[in-house]
Amino acid sequence: MTDFARDLLIWYDAQHIVLPWRGAPDPYHIWLSEIMLQQTQIATMTPYYERFLVRFPTVEALAAAPLDDVLKLWEGLGYYSRARNLHRAAQHITAAGGHFPTNAANLQQLPGIGRYTAGAIASIAFGERVAVLDGNVIRVLSRVFDVADDVTKPATQRNLWQMAEGLVPTERPGDYNQAIMDLGRLICTPRTPDCAHCPVASYCAAFHAGSQAARPVKAPKAAAPHYDMAAGVIWNATGQLLIAQRPANGLLGGLWGFPGGKLEVGETLTDCLKRTLRETLAIDVEVDELLTRVKHAFTHFQITVYAYECRYLAGGSAGEPQAINDAAWQWVMPDELDRFAFARTDRYVIDAIRAKSGRLL
């Protein structure tokens, strides 16, 4: 298997793609790229990465920024807990004098850094001989070793980590880890692996057995549940819209949105909207017509959001909303909406408001 690493690095040296964070001397750049690449394609994250470094060129600049600014710059990239953890970790690092932990074990003590991300940063930035195991590497190893067990099972995961660790060379561990991830992304692809051009096909047990199309083995996924949601586009008498900020630790934490909630059994959508607005903001509204309907898929469930135009009737204390279950609320003019970080579904609602208004807000 030493030859496996050698041949893989020869291939990587000859064909690797130039990316903005490759060869970066600053561990901050490598850390940022690895966090952004979690659950995200390179083509999608690259412009975010470049904009992020312009706005926050150092870990100290990131740590000093308000979280709202970080979330706004992250808007559209999804999985917003990454941005919140990135901000928290930057504050930890800055409090420690701006020095990054230089090994995987200590990196895992930072918010948002698990075993894979720690291995990637430690090997690429600091040359530590540690493995990585993401979806691409799992696919490569399950074929190289012809793993017939379900790769989602904890026991199989432990075996895959041992396999990965055994392959990492002493020299150039960071390049090796990038090479095996590139191999899974470019050659050892999920449905049509390009075995004819694979630099390590001669070491691949599944290739020799003809079982590569059946690897990796995964149990069928259960159908994702679906939820109907009602949201209010609530106008007051002065032409302002009510937006609410989600609690920091919940789903889409820290983002702003149009308030509402999940439909319960036996409810109509308008009853759901009135109920959830009372529960979360202690307000009453008159529900008018449906403005738009937005479908969205999260990792483990799907939603359809029904956004209704509403007229504000009354609030709690002093006639104003109260932040009961939401972190904060604010009345804003329509042309102020772009100052805030919204989830994708709320951005679609904003598009519908703009389309109905007939002008750019």
N, C-alpha and C positions, 0 to 999 in steps of 0.2 A: 504493500500500500504506500510505501515511500515513493515508488514509481508513479503511483496515481497522482500524488500531490505534484510531483515534478512535471508530469505531462500536462496537468491542468494549468500550472503556472506558465508553461511554455505557450499554451493556447491563449491564456489571459494576456500575456505580454504582447502577443501578436495582434489581438483583435479587440482589446477592451475599449469600451466607449468612454470618451472624455466627458466627465460630468463635473459641474461646478465645485463639488465638495471633494472630489478625488484629488489626492495630493495636497490637500489643505493642511498646513502645519498647525492650525489652531484646533484644539479639541472641541471648542465651542461650535465650529462649523460642522464637524463630524457628528457631534451629539444632535445638533439641530436637524441635520439631514436624516439621521436615523429615526428620530421621533416623527418627523413629517412623513417618512416612508412607511410607517406602520399603517397597514390597511389602505395604502394609497399608491397609485401608479406613479412612476417617475415623471411621465409627461404632465401629469396633473400637478404634482407638488413642486416641480422646478421653478415656475414663476413665483410661487409663494415663498420658496426658499430665498430667491434673489431679492424680492421686495422686503422680506423680513430682515435680511442683513443690512439693507439700506437704512431701514428704520431703527434697528437694534444691532449696531455693528459689533457690540461686545456683550459679554454676559452681564457686565455691570449695567449697561444701558437697558437690557431686558429686565433685570431685577428692579430697576428704579421706575419702570414704566407702570402706569395704572393698568390693572387687569383688563378694564374695558378697552383700552387701546390695543392690548395684545389680542383680545377676542375679535375686535374689529378687523385687524390685519389677517386673522385666521379665518374670517368669515367665508364660507363656501367650501372650506377644506374638510369639514366634518370631523367627527370624533373629538369634540371640543374638550373632553377631559385631558387630551394631550396638551392643549394650550395652557390649561390651568396648571397641570403638573409641571410643564416647562417653566412657567413663571415662578412657581414655588421652588423648583429645583435651582433656578437661577439665583433666587434669594438666599438659599442655603449655601451655594457656592460662593457668592459674594460675601456672605457673613464669615466664610472661612478664608477670606483674603483673596478670593478670586481664583483659587487653585482647585482644579478638577481632581477628583480621586483618580489615581493612575492604574488601578487594577479592577477587575470585574467584581470582586467581592464587595469592595467599598462603593463602587458605582451603583450597585443594587440598593444601597441605602438611600439613594435620592428618589424623590417622588417621580413616578412614571417610568422608572427604569427597571425592567425585569431581566431575566437571565439572558435572553437573546440580545437585547439592546446593550446590556453591559458587555457581553462578549464582543459585539461588533465595535463598540467604542474602544474598549481596552486593547483589542488586537490591532485595529486600524490606527488609532491615535498614539498608542503607547507600546505596541509590539509585543503584548502579552500573548503567550501561547494558550489561547482559549478558543473554544468552538462557538459557532452560531447554529441556530436551528430555527429557521423560519419555514414557510410553506414551500419555497423553492428548494431549500436544502432537504427537507423531508422527502420531497418527491425524488430528488437525485439519489438519496441514500436508500430509499425503499426499492429503487430499481437496481442500484449497484449491488445491494445485498439480497435482492429478491425477497423482500419482507412480505410474508403472506398474512401477517397479523394486522388488525385494524389500527391505523396510525393515530387515531384519536384517543385510544385507550392509554391510561397512565403508564401501564407496564411497558407498552410499546414505545411510548415517548421516552421513558428512561433508557431503553435499549438504544434508541436512535441517538440520544445524547452521548452515550458511550461510544457508538460508532463514529459520531462526528468528532469527538475529542481524540479518538485514536488516529484520525486522519490528518489533523492539523500539524504542519511541519514546524520545526523549531525556527527555521529561517522564514521570514516574510509571512507570518501568520495572518496579518491583516490583508495582504494581497490574496492569499489563499482563500480567506473567507469571502472576499469580494468575488473571487473567481468562481467559487462553487455556487454562490447566489446568482451570478451572471449565467452560469451554465443552466441552472434551472429556469431562468427567465427567458433565455434565448434559444437553447438547444433542447433541453430535457423538459419540454413543455407538457402541459397536462394531457392534451388529447392526441397530438401528433408529434411525438418526439422525433427529432431529426437525427436518428442514430447514425446515419451515414456520415454525418459531419461532426459527430461527437468525439472529442479528443481523448476520452477515457472509455470508449465503448468496449475496448478489449478487456477491461476490468469488470464489466457490468454483467452480473449473474442473470438479471432479467433479460438482457439482450440476448445472451447465449441460450436462455431457455425459451425465448419467444414470448415472455410474459410481461413485457414492459407496458403494454396497453392496459394491463390489469393492475398495475401498481401506480400509486399507492392504494391500499385497500381502505375504504371508509364506509362506515355504516350509513345507510340512507338517512338523510335529515328529515326530522319531523316537519310537517307543514307549519310555516310561521303564522302565529295568530294575527288576526286583523281587528283593529279597533276604529270605531267612528268617533270623531272629535268635533266639537262645536267651538267656534271662535267668534269673538265680537269685534267688528270694526266700529268702534264706539265714538260718535261725534258729540261734542258739546255745543252749546249755543254760540260760541265764538269761533267755530270752525276748526277746533283742535281735535286731535285723535288721542285716545287713551292707549298707552302701551305699558306693559308690565315686564319686570325683570325676573327671570326664573332664579330660584335659590341656587347658590353657588355649587352645592354638592349633588344636585339632582341631574336628571337627564337634560342636556343642553344648558347646564348650569352657567349662570352669568349672562346668558343671551337675553335679549329683549324680544317681545312678541306681542301678538294680539291675544288678550286674555280669553280663557275658556277652559274646557276640560273634556273628559271622556264620557261618552254616552253610556248610561246604565240601562239595564234590562227594563223594558216597559216605558221608557221615556221617549218623548219626541225630541228632536234636535233643539227646538226652541226652548222647551222646558229644561233640557240639559244646560243650555247656555245661561238661562236665567239663574238656575240653581248654582252652577259653578262660579258665576260672577258674584253671587252673594257670599259663597263660601270663601272665595279667595280674596275679594276686594271689598266686600260689604256694600255693593252697589246694586241699584235697580236700573233696568234699561227697557226701552220699547224696541222689540226686535222687528226689523223691517225685512226687506227682501234678501234672498241669498245673493251674495256678491260673486263668490267663486267656490269651486270645489278642487282640492289639491290632494293628490295621492303621493305617498312617500313610503319608502322601505328603509327601515333600520336594520341592524344586524340580525335581531332575533324576533322582530315583529313588523307589521305593516300598519299604516294608518291612512284614513281618508279624513281630511279636515274640511268642514263645511263652514265657510266664513260668511257671517251675516252682517249686513249694515245695521247699526243700532243707534238709537237716540238716548243720550244720557238723561235719566230722570232724577235720581237722588243717590247720595252717598251716605256714609256713616257719620263720623265726627265732623261737625261743621260743614256738612254737605259734601265732603270730599271722600274719595276712596280711602280704604285702609289696607295696608300691606299685611294681610293675615297669613296667607300661604305663599305669597310672592315676596321676593326680596325688596322690591321697590316698584313704584309706578310713576308715570309722568304724563302730563298733557303736552303734546307737541303739535306744532303746525306741520302740515303734510310735507312741506319742503325741508323739514328738519330731519326726516326719517333716516337719511343716509348718514347721519352722524352716529347712529347706533349699530351695534352688531346684532343681526337677526339670524335665525335659523333659515334653512333653505325654504321650508314651507311658508314661513312668514314673508320671505322675499317674493314668493309667487303671489301672495295676497297683496303686497305693495304694488306689484306689476298690475294686478287687476284694478286697484284703486286708481292708478295712473291711466290705465286704458279707459276707465269709465269717465275720468275727469277730462280726458281729451287733451291733456297737457303734461309736460314733464314737471313732476313735483320736486 
